[in-house]
Amino acid sequence: NPGACAKYLGLSHSDLVSNFEAGHVCWDDNDVIKGKPTGAVRISFGYISTYQDAEEFLKFLQSSFVSKPIASSNGHTLSMNTLNLVDNQSQQVVPDVRLKSIIIYPVKSCQGFSVQSWPLAAGGLKYDREWLLQGSGGEILTQKKSWPLSAH
């Protein structure tokens, strides 16, 4: 939701309006506009989650997504500082994170299925959100427009 995270992304009201006028909506492919991120990813922790759980997730982000500065489509460079994740008590590097399961959504906005392993492709998980459904009038169907797509 662009409006919900605008404050934390440093987006002004005029940035939000400009992004909307440029056609940006939730779940589109416009992750960066004019060098600024348009949204955020949220991770939820339960009541039994620990500080180490958060550190493990940060390590996963670092190993999976942070490798070097990235140039956005408009030429601006995006970067993130390298994270040094160390257990505060033992002062040792946190061990690798292992995936137990993941949900793959081959058809965008439709129900996914859970797998324990899955191949990767150049753009991420193979076949994830690879296809979409088009209505009889040519419009792209989404859960917002057609909620039964996500039904079990």
PyMOL commands that set and color helices and strands:
alter all, ss='L'
color gray80, all
select helices_A, chain A and resi 2-9+13-21+51-65+147-150
alter helices_A, ss='H'
color red, helices_A
select strands_A, chain A and resi 32-33+36-37+70-71+77-78+102-104+113-115+120-121+124-125
alter strands_A, ss='S'
color yellow, strands_A
deselect
rebuild
show_as cartoon
